[in-house]
Amino acid sequence: MAKKHKGRAIGIDLGTTYSCVAAWEKQNGRAEIIVNDQGNRTTPSFVAFTDSHRFIGDAAKNQAAANPSNTIFDAKRLIGRKYKDPTIENDLKLWPFKVVSGVDDKPMIMVNYKGKEKCLAAEEISSMILTKMKEIAEAYMDSSVNNAVITVPAYFNDSQRKATKDAGIIAGLNVIRIINEPTAAALAYGLQKKANCDNIEVKATAGDTHLGGEDFDNRMVSHLVQEFKRKNGVDITGTPRALRRLRNECEKAKRILSHTNETTIEIDALFQGVDFRFSLTRACFEELNRDLFEKCMEIAQKCLDDAKMKKSKIHDVVLVGGSSRIPKVQSLLQNFFLGKELCKSINPDEAVAFGAAVQAALLSEDYSFVPPLVLVDVTPLSLGIQLKGDLMSVVIPRNTIIPAKRSAVYLTVKDYQSYVTINVYEGERTKASDNNLLGTFPLSGLPLVFKGHPFNVYFELDFDGILKVRAVDKTTGSKNGITITNEKGRLSNAEINRMVKEAALFKEEDKKFKRMVKAKNALDDYIYKMEKAMEDSDVSSMVSPSKKQRIMAAFSEGKALIQNEHETEASVFENYLRSLQNICRPILINKVISGVTDKPMIVVKGQEKRLSPEEISAMVLTKMHSRIYHVYDSQCSVDEQVYEGERMNASDNNLLGVEILPNDVIAEQLKSVLSYMHVDVIAE
């Protein structure tokens, strides 16, 4: 039985392009996708560095075009790999940021942060994204979260899985399980169906490291680079800023083409002031990616073959992942599965995180009312040993249900051979050294006899992917073995500790930066509002010329402070705002006492017309009332900081025909709480 963990747990889909976080909610008895601080349900897997700050997620992606060489994405394609790995060779040419070979051929990402060059491992970049996911969950739950289930592609090898786990540790997470993305999606599907789904057994998995949204984008970018060169005689391949702008537009076009047959890509001053315009049809997009679409079907066939299943035996084909929205993918899949209707009832962007949250709840002691689902997974890659001639001998084939135990008998290859070296590999290549080496150990004490002496090798793989390998000579009783949690290729404890400390420093700097930006914006907003108030003749008449001059000078000084890029201390802006409020507060009090109403709205239609905020609000509420014309009693929510006089003004909106009593003007936060608790508040 799987170990249960104390404390709340979350599920994280750490994606190549976007990431998503979810948690099991006891009240609703289901997993919930958690929105980020921008209100989005997915977060870009981007991290950016500038001279003053680090950005993660939406903020990082939004500034990518202006800062391409220091905006990192696709870290998932580097994690757990070697720099010389042929699978990332083409990616290196497409990325605008610099990647170099580090210790043990580990790929290191070069960035410029605060004026200094910094080398970061893919695990560190991924840990920053995981930290963001953790913070999103903690803000939603209003409590700290340590336990997490993280998903990885089915084709990830052991090094990549453990590198992902290292990223979680650096982010301050206790990674209670790493599960395959298709497995997580199957959990989401099983929970949705609810009927006869107590056991979910994975029959087979298949995948490809270069078959996702970014790969379709790359084809479009390459095509449009050639188009720009053909039209203008200029190659923009070596221009990161132009490529990032082009990539952003290609991603938008790809999404649009899922709903229409043609779109136009227009970019002003793409390179050296030259505008770029190109009409892209769905047919052109499909032709550019034809081989990738065909590869999708090849992988589907491979998965069926490994599972030893026929197409006719498949009950449902569930679409998961943003690229599953592409019409060509859907039509090919439907044809492949003999015209079967595709299951589109699960949100393809959220299914993996949803399933990970279910798995997290199943592994946590703190959750009740979780459906008792039993997940039976498979090993994604074959496990075996190296034979003479560098041949791979498979002991546990890929897609074997785990936990698993297997054994095989091998023979010595030399006369009087006293020992053998057991090299354990995972992978599908015939040549053992082309696969991933997991560990090595010797078996000594063999009898000095002619070659062909037998000895046994035993493999045992548990739920958590921990592999135990033993070799035994039954003649002499000699034995030896190794437990592979695969420390090989992982970060050392010293490296992890160093990265954890650096992550804490990054987090503290982020916290200071957010406080500074908030304080600066609050000061800027206050100055703007007070300047508008001072333009009102009724307000201005209450202030003596000398006091007005002093106030205007304070405004100018505040603006200069805001414009000072060298000032980074939040307390400076906070203190200045307080001093400004002390100067202006008497004016505001007099304004309220005298009943002066600020009328900032001006509508021009042949003539100027000044409208009060109450009138503008009434117009908005009229629109809402037109949708529910039979309702005559209502409530209105306002910011909790709005004072009593403004609440009375809000109730003046009953001019539109909806009666809003002063007692029915409630704080937005209270309204949110009442909505969350499913409490209906009815005006008397």
C-alpha positions as CSV (number, residue, x, y, z in Angstrom):
1,M,0.0,0.0,0.0
2,A,1.3,3.5,-0.9
3,K,2.6,5.6,2.0
4,K,0.3,8.4,3.3
5,H,1.7,11.8,3.9
6,K,0.7,14.4,6.5
7,G,-0.5,17.9,5.4
8,R,-2.3,19.2,2.4
9,A,-1.0,18.2,-1.1
10,I,-1.3,19.8,-4.5
11,G,-1.0,18.5,-8.1
12,I,1.3,20.3,-10.5
13,D,1.4,19.9,-14.3
14,L,4.9,21.2,-15.0
15,G,4.5,21.8,-18.7
16,T,7.0,22.8,-21.4
17,T,4.9,25.8,-22.5
18,Y,2.3,26.3,-19.7
19,S,2.0,24.9,-16.2
20,C,-1.1,24.4,-14.0
21,V,-1.8,23.7,-10.4
22,A,-4.8,22.0,-8.7
23,A,-5.9,20.9,-5.3
24,W,-8.6,18.6,-3.9
25,E,-11.4,20.5,-2.2
26,K,-13.2,18.7,0.6
27,Q,-16.2,21.0,0.5
28,N,-16.9,20.3,-3.2
29,G,-15.6,16.7,-3.2
30,R,-13.5,17.3,-6.3
31,A,-10.2,18.7,-7.6
32,E,-10.2,22.4,-8.4
33,I,-7.9,24.2,-10.8
34,I,-6.3,27.2,-9.1
35,V,-6.2,30.5,-10.9
36,N,-3.0,32.6,-10.8
37,D,-2.6,36.3,-9.8
38,Q,-3.6,37.3,-13.3
39,G,-6.8,35.3,-13.1
40,N,-5.5,32.7,-15.5
41,R,-5.9,29.0,-15.0
42,T,-2.6,28.2,-16.6
43,T,0.7,30.0,-16.2
44,P,3.4,30.3,-18.9
45,S,6.5,28.2,-18.1
46,F,8.7,31.3,-18.6
47,V,11.4,32.9,-16.3
48,A,13.0,36.2,-17.2
49,F,15.9,38.2,-15.7
50,T,16.6,41.9,-15.9
51,D,19.0,44.4,-14.4
52,S,16.7,44.8,-11.4
53,H,14.4,41.9,-11.1
54,R,13.3,38.3,-11.9
55,F,9.9,37.6,-13.5
56,I,8.0,34.3,-13.6
57,G,5.0,33.3,-15.6
58,D,2.8,35.8,-17.4
59,A,5.1,38.8,-16.5
60,A,8.1,36.9,-17.9
61,K,6.4,36.0,-21.2
62,N,4.9,39.5,-21.6
63,Q,8.4,41.1,-21.7
64,A,10.0,38.4,-23.8
65,A,10.1,40.3,-27.1
66,A,12.0,43.2,-25.4
67,N,14.4,40.9,-23.5
68,P,14.7,37.7,-25.5
69,S,18.3,36.6,-24.5
70,N,17.3,36.7,-20.8
71,T,13.9,35.1,-21.1
72,I,14.0,31.4,-20.5
73,F,11.5,28.8,-21.7
74,D,11.5,25.2,-22.8
75,A,13.6,24.3,-19.7
76,K,11.7,21.0,-19.6
77,R,13.5,20.0,-22.8
78,L,16.9,20.4,-21.1
79,I,16.2,18.9,-17.7
80,G,18.0,15.6,-17.0
81,R,19.8,15.7,-20.3
82,K,23.4,16.1,-21.5
83,Y,24.5,19.1,-23.6
84,K,25.6,16.8,-26.4
85,D,22.2,15.0,-26.5
86,P,21.1,14.9,-30.1
87,T,17.5,15.6,-29.1
88,I,18.3,19.1,-28.1
89,E,20.8,19.9,-30.9
90,N,18.1,21.6,-33.1
91,D,16.5,23.4,-30.1
92,L,19.9,25.1,-29.4
93,K,19.6,26.8,-32.8
94,L,16.1,28.1,-32.1
95,W,16.5,29.4,-28.6
96,P,17.3,33.1,-28.2
97,F,19.1,32.5,-24.9
98,K,22.6,31.0,-24.5
99,V,23.1,27.4,-23.4
100,V,26.7,26.1,-22.7
101,S,28.2,22.8,-21.5
102,G,28.9,22.7,-17.8
103,V,30.4,20.1,-15.5
104,D,29.8,16.5,-16.7
105,D,28.4,17.9,-19.9
106,K,25.4,19.3,-18.0
107,P,23.6,22.0,-20.1
108,M,23.8,25.4,-18.3
109,I,21.7,28.4,-19.2
110,M,23.5,31.8,-19.3
111,V,21.6,34.9,-18.2
112,N,22.5,38.4,-17.2
113,Y,20.9,39.3,-13.9
114,K,21.6,42.6,-12.1
115,G,24.5,43.3,-14.4
116,K,26.2,40.0,-13.7
117,E,26.4,36.9,-15.8
118,K,24.9,33.9,-14.1
119,C,24.8,30.1,-15.0
120,L,21.6,28.3,-14.2
121,A,20.8,24.6,-14.5
122,A,17.5,23.5,-16.0
123,E,16.5,22.3,-12.6
124,E,16.8,25.8,-11.2
125,I,14.6,27.3,-13.9
126,S,12.0,24.6,-13.4
127,S,12.2,25.1,-9.6
128,M,11.3,28.8,-10.1
129,I,8.2,27.8,-12.1
130,L,7.3,25.2,-9.3
131,T,7.8,27.9,-6.7
132,K,5.3,30.1,-8.6
133,M,2.9,27.2,-8.7
134,K,3.4,26.7,-4.9
135,E,2.7,30.4,-4.2
136,I,-0.4,30.3,-6.3
137,A,-1.7,27.4,-4.3
138,E,-0.8,28.9,-1.0
139,A,-2.6,32.2,-1.8
140,Y,-5.7,30.2,-2.7
141,M,-5.6,27.9,0.3
142,D,-4.4,30.6,2.7
143,S,-1.9,28.2,4.2
144,S,1.5,26.8,3.5
145,V,1.8,23.8,1.2
146,N,4.7,21.4,1.1
147,N,3.5,18.1,-0.5
148,A,3.1,17.8,-4.2
149,V,2.6,15.3,-7.0
150,I,4.4,16.5,-10.2
151,T,3.7,15.1,-13.6
152,V,6.2,14.3,-16.4
153,P,5.9,13.1,-19.9
154,A,5.6,9.3,-20.3
155,Y,8.8,9.2,-22.3
156,F,10.9,10.8,-19.5
157,N,13.8,8.5,-18.4
158,D,14.9,8.0,-14.8
159,S,17.5,10.9,-15.0
160,Q,14.8,13.3,-16.2
161,R,12.3,12.2,-13.5
162,K,14.8,12.6,-10.7
163,A,16.0,15.9,-12.1
164,T,12.3,17.0,-11.9
165,K,12.2,15.8,-8.3
166,D,15.4,17.9,-7.6
167,A,13.6,20.9,-9.0
168,G,10.8,20.3,-6.6
169,I,13.2,20.1,-3.6
170,I,14.8,23.4,-4.6
171,A,11.3,24.9,-4.7
172,G,10.7,23.8,-1.1
173,L,8.4,21.0,-2.1
174,N,8.2,17.4,-0.7
175,V,7.6,15.6,-4.0
176,I,5.5,12.6,-2.8
177,R,5.1,11.1,-6.3
178,I,6.2,11.7,-9.9
179,I,3.5,10.4,-12.3
180,N,3.1,10.2,-16.1
181,E,1.0,12.9,-17.7
182,P,-1.2,10.4,-19.6
183,T,-1.7,8.6,-16.3
184,A,-2.8,11.8,-14.6
185,A,-5.2,12.5,-17.4
186,A,-6.6,9.0,-17.1
187,L,-7.3,9.7,-13.4
188,A,-9.2,12.9,-14.3
189,Y,-11.2,10.9,-16.9
190,G,-11.9,8.1,-14.5
191,L,-13.1,10.5,-11.8
192,Q,-15.4,12.2,-14.2
193,K,-16.9,9.0,-15.4
194,K,-17.3,7.7,-11.8
195,A,-19.0,4.5,-13.0
196,N,-17.0,1.2,-12.7
197,C,-13.7,3.1,-12.4
198,D,-12.3,2.0,-9.0
199,N,-9.2,0.6,-10.8
200,I,-7.3,2.4,-13.4
201,E,-4.7,0.3,-15.1
202,V,-2.2,1.8,-17.6
203,K,-1.8,-0.7,-20.5
204,A,0.9,1.1,-22.4
205,T,2.5,4.6,-22.8
206,A,4.2,6.2,-25.8
207,G,5.4,9.7,-26.6
208,D,7.9,11.9,-28.3
209,T,10.1,14.6,-26.9
210,H,9.5,16.9,-29.9
211,L,5.8,16.6,-30.6
212,G,4.0,19.5,-28.9
213,G,2.8,23.1,-29.4
214,E,6.2,24.6,-29.5
215,D,7.2,22.2,-32.4
216,F,4.2,23.4,-34.5
217,D,5.2,27.0,-33.7
218,N,8.8,26.3,-34.8
219,R,7.7,25.1,-38.2
220,M,5.6,28.3,-38.7
221,V,8.5,30.5,-37.5
222,S,11.0,28.8,-39.9
223,H,8.5,29.2,-42.8
224,L,7.9,32.9,-42.1
225,V,11.6,33.6,-41.7
226,Q,12.1,32.3,-45.2
227,E,9.1,34.4,-46.4
228,F,10.6,37.5,-44.9
229,K,14.0,36.7,-46.5
230,R,12.3,36.1,-49.9
231,K,10.4,39.4,-49.8
232,N,13.1,41.6,-48.3
233,G,16.4,39.8,-48.9
234,V,17.2,39.8,-45.2
235,D,17.7,36.8,-42.9
236,I,16.4,37.5,-39.4
237,T,17.5,34.1,-37.9
238,G,20.1,35.7,-35.7
239,T,17.8,38.4,-34.4
240,P,16.3,37.2,-31.1
241,R,13.9,40.2,-30.7
242,A,12.4,39.8,-34.2
243,L,12.2,36.0,-33.7
244,R,10.4,36.3,-30.4
245,R,7.8,38.8,-31.9
246,L,7.3,36.4,-34.8
247,R,7.0,33.4,-32.5
248,N,4.3,35.2,-30.4
249,E,2.3,36.0,-33.5
250,C,2.7,32.4,-34.8
251,E,1.3,31.0,-31.5
252,K,-1.7,33.3,-31.8
253,A,-2.2,32.3,-35.4
254,K,-2.1,28.6,-34.5
255,R,-4.8,29.1,-32.0
256,I,-7.0,31.1,-34.4
257,L,-6.6,28.5,-37.1
258,S,-8.3,26.0,-34.8
259,H,-11.5,28.0,-35.3
260,T,-11.2,29.6,-38.7
261,N,-9.7,28.7,-42.1
262,E,-7.4,31.7,-42.5
263,T,-5.7,34.4,-40.5
264,T,-3.3,37.3,-41.1
265,I,0.0,37.8,-39.3
266,E,0.8,41.5,-39.1
267,I,3.9,42.8,-37.4
268,D,4.9,46.5,-37.6
269,A,8.7,47.2,-38.0
270,L,9.7,43.5,-37.5
271,F,13.3,44.2,-38.5
272,Q,15.0,47.5,-39.4
273,G,11.7,49.3,-39.7
274,V,10.3,46.8,-42.3
275,D,6.7,45.7,-41.7
276,F,5.7,42.1,-42.2
277,R,2.3,40.8,-43.4
278,F,1.4,37.3,-44.3
279,S,-1.9,35.5,-44.8
280,L,-1.7,32.0,-43.3
281,T,-4.4,29.4,-44.2
282,R,-5.2,26.3,-42.2
283,A,-4.2,24.2,-45.3
284,C,-0.7,25.8,-45.2
285,F,-0.4,25.2,-41.5
286,E,-1.3,21.6,-42.0
287,E,1.2,21.1,-44.8
288,L,4.0,22.7,-42.8
289,N,3.4,20.2,-40.0
290,R,2.3,17.2,-42.0
291,D,5.1,14.9,-40.8
292,L,4.4,15.9,-37.2
293,F,0.7,15.0,-37.6
294,E,1.7,11.7,-39.1
295,K,4.0,11.0,-36.2
296,C,1.1,11.5,-33.8
297,M,-0.7,8.6,-35.5
298,E,2.5,6.5,-35.5
299,I,2.8,7.0,-31.7
300,A,-0.9,6.0,-31.3
301,Q,-0.3,2.8,-33.2
302,K,2.8,2.1,-31.2
303,C,0.9,2.5,-28.0
304,L,-1.8,0.1,-29.2
305,D,0.8,-2.5,-30.3
306,D,2.5,-2.3,-26.9
307,A,-0.8,-2.8,-25.2
308,K,-1.7,-5.6,-27.6
309,M,-5.1,-4.0,-28.2
310,K,-7.2,-3.5,-31.3
311,K,-8.7,-0.2,-32.3
312,S,-12.2,-1.6,-32.1
313,K,-11.7,-2.4,-28.4
314,I,-11.1,1.3,-27.4
315,H,-14.2,2.8,-25.7
316,D,-13.1,6.4,-25.5
317,V,-10.4,8.6,-27.0
318,V,-9.7,11.5,-24.6
319,L,-8.1,14.7,-25.9
320,V,-5.5,16.1,-23.6
321,G,-3.1,19.0,-24.1
322,G,-3.6,22.3,-25.9
323,S,-2.4,20.9,-29.3
324,S,-5.3,18.4,-29.2
325,R,-7.5,21.3,-30.2
326,I,-5.9,21.4,-33.7
327,P,-8.6,20.2,-36.2
328,K,-6.1,18.2,-38.2
329,V,-5.1,16.2,-35.1
330,Q,-8.7,15.6,-34.3
331,S,-9.7,14.4,-37.8
332,L,-6.6,12.1,-38.1
333,L,-7.4,10.6,-34.7
334,Q,-11.0,10.1,-35.5
335,N,-10.1,8.3,-38.8
336,F,-7.4,6.3,-37.0
337,F,-10.0,5.0,-34.5
338,L,-12.4,4.0,-37.2
339,G,-14.7,7.1,-37.0
340,K,-15.2,7.0,-33.2
341,E,-16.4,10.3,-31.6
342,L,-13.6,11.9,-29.6
343,C,-14.1,12.6,-25.9
344,K,-13.9,16.4,-25.4
345,S,-15.6,16.6,-22.0
346,I,-12.3,17.3,-20.2
347,N,-10.5,20.6,-20.4
348,P,-7.3,19.6,-22.4
349,D,-5.3,22.3,-20.6
350,E,-6.3,21.3,-17.1
351,A,-6.8,17.5,-17.2
352,V,-3.2,16.6,-16.2
353,A,-3.1,18.9,-13.2
354,F,-6.6,17.7,-12.2
355,G,-5.4,14.1,-12.2
356,A,-2.3,15.0,-10.3
357,A,-4.4,16.7,-7.6
358,V,-6.5,13.5,-7.3
359,Q,-3.3,11.4,-6.9
360,A,-2.0,13.9,-4.3
361,A,-5.3,13.5,-2.3
362,L,-5.0,9.7,-2.5
363,L,-1.5,9.9,-1.0
364,S,-2.4,12.4,1.7
365,E,-3.7,11.6,5.3
366,D,-5.5,15.0,5.5
367,Y,-8.2,14.3,2.8
368,S,-11.5,12.5,3.2
369,F,-14.2,11.7,0.7
370,V,-11.7,11.0,-2.0
371,P,-12.9,8.3,-4.3
372,P,-10.9,5.1,-3.6
373,L,-9.2,4.9,-7.0
374,V,-6.5,2.4,-7.4
375,L,-3.9,3.4,-10.0
376,V,-1.8,0.7,-11.7
377,D,1.0,2.3,-13.8
378,V,3.6,0.9,-16.1
379,T,7.3,1.4,-16.5
380,P,7.9,3.8,-19.5
381,L,11.2,2.3,-20.6
382,S,12.8,-1.1,-20.8
383,L,15.3,-2.1,-18.0
384,G,18.2,-4.5,-18.6
385,I,21.9,-5.1,-18.5
386,Q,24.8,-4.8,-21.0
387,L,26.1,-8.0,-22.6
388,K,29.3,-8.7,-24.5
389,G,29.5,-6.7,-27.7
390,D,27.6,-3.8,-26.1
391,L,24.2,-5.5,-26.6
392,M,21.2,-4.5,-24.5
393,S,19.5,-7.5,-22.8
394,V,16.0,-6.5,-21.5
395,V,14.9,-7.9,-18.2
396,I,11.8,-5.8,-17.6
397,P,10.3,-4.7,-20.9
398,R,8.7,-1.2,-21.2
399,N,5.0,-1.0,-20.3
400,T,5.3,-3.7,-17.7
401,I,2.9,-3.1,-14.8
402,I,4.6,-1.9,-11.7
403,P,5.5,-3.1,-9.1
404,A,7.4,-5.8,-11.1
405,K,9.8,-8.6,-10.5
406,R,11.8,-10.3,-13.2
407,S,14.9,-12.5,-13.5
408,A,17.2,-13.8,-16.2
409,V,20.1,-16.3,-16.4
410,Y,23.4,-15.2,-18.0
411,L,26.7,-17.0,-18.8
412,T,30.3,-16.1,-18.3
413,V,32.2,-15.3,-21.5
414,K,35.7,-16.3,-20.5
415,D,37.4,-19.4,-19.1
416,Y,38.3,-19.1,-15.4
417,Q,36.3,-15.9,-15.1
418,S,36.2,-15.0,-11.3
419,Y,33.9,-12.0,-11.5
420,V,31.5,-10.1,-13.8
421,T,30.6,-6.4,-14.0
422,I,26.8,-5.8,-14.2
423,N,25.9,-2.5,-16.0
424,V,22.2,-1.6,-15.6
425,Y,20.6,0.4,-18.4
426,E,17.2,1.8,-19.3
427,G,16.0,2.5,-22.9
428,E,15.0,0.9,-26.2
429,R,18.2,1.0,-28.2
430,T,19.9,-2.3,-29.2
431,K,23.3,-0.9,-28.4
432,A,23.4,-0.7,-24.6
433,S,25.7,2.3,-24.4
434,D,23.1,4.3,-26.4
435,N,20.7,3.9,-23.5
436,N,20.7,5.6,-20.1
437,L,23.2,4.0,-17.6
438,L,21.5,3.6,-14.2
439,G,24.2,1.9,-12.2
440,T,27.1,-0.6,-12.1
441,F,28.1,-3.3,-9.6
442,P,30.4,-6.4,-9.6
443,L,29.7,-10.0,-8.8
444,S,32.8,-11.7,-7.6
445,G,33.7,-15.1,-6.2
446,L,32.7,-17.1,-9.3
447,P,34.1,-20.6,-9.6
448,L,37.2,-20.9,-11.8
449,V,35.7,-23.0,-14.6
450,F,35.3,-22.9,-18.4
451,K,33.2,-20.1,-19.9
452,G,29.5,-20.6,-20.0
453,H,29.0,-20.8,-16.2
454,P,25.5,-19.6,-15.3
455,F,24.5,-16.9,-12.8
456,N,21.2,-15.2,-12.1
457,V,20.2,-11.5,-12.3
458,Y,17.1,-10.3,-10.5
459,F,15.2,-7.0,-11.1
460,E,12.7,-5.6,-8.7
461,L,10.8,-2.3,-9.4
462,D,8.5,-0.7,-6.7
463,F,5.6,1.8,-6.9
464,D,8.0,4.7,-6.5
465,G,10.2,3.6,-9.3
466,I,13.0,2.4,-7.1
467,L,14.9,-0.4,-8.8
468,K,16.8,-3.1,-7.0
469,V,19.1,-5.4,-9.0
470,R,20.8,-8.5,-7.6
471,A,23.2,-11.0,-9.1
472,V,23.6,-14.4,-7.5
473,D,25.9,-17.4,-8.3
474,K,23.9,-20.4,-7.0
475,T,27.0,-22.6,-7.1
476,T,29.1,-20.7,-4.6
477,G,26.4,-18.6,-3.0
478,S,28.2,-15.4,-4.0
479,K,25.9,-12.5,-4.4
480,N,25.9,-8.7,-4.8
481,G,23.4,-6.0,-5.8
482,I,22.5,-2.4,-6.1
483,T,19.5,-0.2,-5.2
484,I,19.0,2.4,-7.9
485,T,17.2,5.5,-6.7
486,N,19.4,6.9,-9.4
487,E,21.7,9.4,-7.8
488,K,23.8,9.2,-10.9
489,G,23.3,12.2,-13.1
490,R,21.4,14.0,-10.3
491,L,22.5,17.1,-8.5
492,S,24.6,16.4,-5.4
493,N,23.3,17.4,-2.0
494,A,25.8,20.3,-1.9
495,E,24.4,21.5,-5.3
496,I,20.8,21.2,-4.1
497,N,21.6,23.0,-0.9
498,R,23.3,25.8,-2.8
499,M,20.3,26.1,-5.1
500,V,17.8,26.1,-2.3
501,K,19.7,29.0,-0.6
502,E,19.8,30.9,-3.9
503,A,16.0,30.2,-4.4
504,A,15.4,31.7,-0.9
505,L,17.4,34.8,-1.9
506,F,15.4,35.1,-5.2
507,K,12.2,34.8,-3.2
508,E,13.2,37.6,-0.8
509,E,14.2,39.8,-3.6
510,D,10.9,39.2,-5.4
511,K,9.0,40.0,-2.1
512,K,10.9,43.3,-1.8
513,F,10.3,44.2,-5.4
514,K,6.6,43.5,-5.2
515,R,6.3,45.7,-2.1
516,M,8.2,48.5,-3.8
517,V,6.0,48.3,-7.0
518,K,2.9,48.3,-4.8
519,A,4.1,51.3,-2.8
520,K,5.2,53.2,-5.9
521,N,1.8,52.5,-7.7
522,A,-0.1,53.6,-4.6
523,L,1.8,56.9,-4.5
524,D,1.3,57.5,-8.2
525,D,-2.4,56.7,-7.9
526,Y,-2.9,59.0,-5.0
527,I,-1.1,61.9,-6.7
528,Y,-3.2,61.4,-9.8
529,K,-6.5,61.4,-7.8
530,M,-5.5,64.5,-5.7
531,E,-4.5,66.4,-8.8
532,K,-7.9,65.7,-10.3
533,A,-9.5,66.8,-7.1
534,M,-7.5,70.1,-7.0
535,E,-8.8,70.9,-10.5
536,D,-12.3,71.1,-9.1
537,S,-13.1,74.8,-8.4
538,D,-15.1,73.9,-5.3
539,V,-12.2,72.1,-3.8
540,S,-9.6,74.6,-5.0
541,S,-11.5,77.4,-3.4
542,M,-11.1,75.8,0.0
543,V,-7.3,76.0,-0.2
544,S,-5.2,79.1,0.4
545,P,-2.8,80.0,-2.4
546,S,0.2,79.3,-0.2
547,K,-1.1,75.9,0.8
548,K,-2.0,75.1,-2.8
549,Q,1.5,75.9,-3.9
550,R,2.9,73.7,-1.1
551,I,0.6,70.8,-2.2
552,M,1.5,71.2,-5.9
553,A,5.2,71.2,-5.0
554,A,4.7,68.0,-3.0
555,F,3.0,66.4,-6.0
556,S,6.0,67.3,-8.2
557,E,8.4,66.0,-5.7
558,G,6.4,62.7,-5.5
559,K,6.4,62.4,-9.3
560,A,10.2,62.9,-9.3
561,L,10.6,60.2,-6.7
562,I,8.5,57.8,-8.8
563,Q,10.6,58.5,-11.9
564,N,13.9,57.9,-10.0
565,E,14.9,54.4,-11.2
566,H,17.7,54.2,-8.6
567,E,15.2,54.3,-5.7
568,T,14.2,50.8,-4.9
569,E,13.2,50.9,-1.2
570,A,9.5,50.5,-0.6
571,S,9.6,52.3,2.7
572,V,10.7,55.6,0.9
573,F,7.5,55.5,-1.2
574,E,5.3,54.4,1.7
575,N,6.6,57.2,4.0
576,Y,6.2,59.8,1.3
577,L,2.6,58.7,0.7
578,R,1.8,59.0,4.4
579,S,3.2,62.5,4.5
580,L,1.2,63.5,1.4
581,Q,-2.0,62.1,2.9
582,N,-1.4,64.1,6.1
583,I,-1.2,67.3,3.9
584,C,-4.3,66.5,1.8
585,R,-6.5,64.9,4.4
586,P,-8.0,68.1,5.8
587,I,-9.0,69.1,2.2
588,L,-10.8,65.8,1.7
589,I,-12.6,66.1,5.0
590,N,-13.8,69.6,4.1
591,K,-15.0,68.3,0.8
592,V,-17.1,65.6,2.4
593,I,-18.6,67.9,5.0
594,S,-19.5,70.5,2.4
595,G,-21.2,67.9,0.3
596,V,-19.0,68.6,-2.8
597,T,-19.3,65.8,-5.3
598,D,-16.5,65.2,-7.7
599,K,-17.7,64.9,-11.3
600,P,-14.8,63.7,-13.3
601,M,-16.8,62.3,-16.2
602,I,-17.1,64.4,-19.4
603,V,-19.2,63.1,-22.4
604,V,-18.9,65.0,-25.7
605,K,-21.6,64.6,-28.3
606,G,-22.1,68.0,-29.9
607,Q,-21.8,69.6,-26.4
608,E,-19.9,69.0,-23.2
609,K,-21.9,67.3,-20.4
610,R,-20.6,66.7,-16.9
611,L,-21.9,63.5,-15.2
612,S,-21.6,62.4,-11.6
613,P,-20.2,58.9,-10.8
614,E,-23.7,58.0,-9.6
615,E,-25.1,58.6,-13.1
616,I,-22.4,56.6,-14.7
617,S,-22.9,53.7,-12.3
618,A,-26.6,53.9,-12.9
619,M,-26.0,53.4,-16.7
620,V,-23.9,50.3,-16.0
621,L,-26.6,48.9,-13.6
622,T,-29.3,49.7,-16.2
623,K,-27.5,47.4,-18.6
624,M,-27.4,44.7,-16.0
625,H,-31.1,45.3,-15.1
626,S,-32.1,44.9,-18.8
627,R,-30.9,41.3,-18.6
628,I,-33.1,40.6,-15.5
629,Y,-35.9,43.1,-16.0
630,H,-38.3,41.3,-13.6
631,V,-36.0,42.0,-10.6
632,Y,-36.8,45.1,-8.6
633,D,-34.8,44.5,-5.4
634,S,-31.1,44.1,-5.5
635,Q,-27.8,44.4,-3.7
636,C,-24.7,46.3,-4.7
637,S,-21.1,45.4,-3.6
638,V,-18.4,48.1,-3.2
639,D,-14.8,48.1,-2.0
640,E,-14.6,47.6,1.8
641,Q,-12.6,50.9,2.2
642,V,-15.5,53.0,0.7
643,Y,-16.8,55.3,3.4
644,E,-20.4,55.7,4.4
645,G,-21.1,58.8,2.3
646,E,-20.0,56.9,-0.9
647,R,-22.2,53.9,0.1
648,M,-25.2,56.3,0.3
649,N,-24.3,57.5,-3.2
650,A,-24.2,53.9,-4.4
651,S,-27.8,53.4,-3.2
652,D,-28.8,56.5,-5.3
653,N,-28.6,54.2,-8.3
654,N,-32.2,53.2,-7.6
655,L,-33.2,55.9,-10.1
656,L,-32.9,53.1,-12.8
657,G,-35.8,51.2,-11.3
658,V,-34.0,48.8,-9.0
659,E,-34.3,49.6,-5.4
660,I,-31.0,49.4,-3.5
661,L,-31.3,50.2,0.1
662,P,-28.2,51.6,2.0
663,N,-28.1,48.4,4.0
664,D,-27.9,46.4,0.8
665,V,-24.6,48.1,-0.2
666,I,-22.1,45.5,1.1
667,A,-18.4,45.0,0.9
668,E,-17.0,43.1,-2.1
669,Q,-15.0,40.8,0.2
670,L,-18.1,39.9,2.2
671,K,-20.0,39.3,-1.0
672,S,-17.2,36.9,-2.1
673,V,-17.3,35.0,1.1
674,L,-21.1,34.7,1.0
675,S,-20.9,33.4,-2.6
676,Y,-18.2,31.0,-1.6
677,M,-20.3,29.6,1.2
678,H,-23.3,29.4,-1.2
679,V,-25.4,31.7,1.0
680,D,-28.2,33.6,-0.7
681,V,-28.7,37.2,0.7
682,I,-32.1,38.6,-0.2
683,A,-33.0,42.2,0.3
684,E,-36.0,42.7,2.6
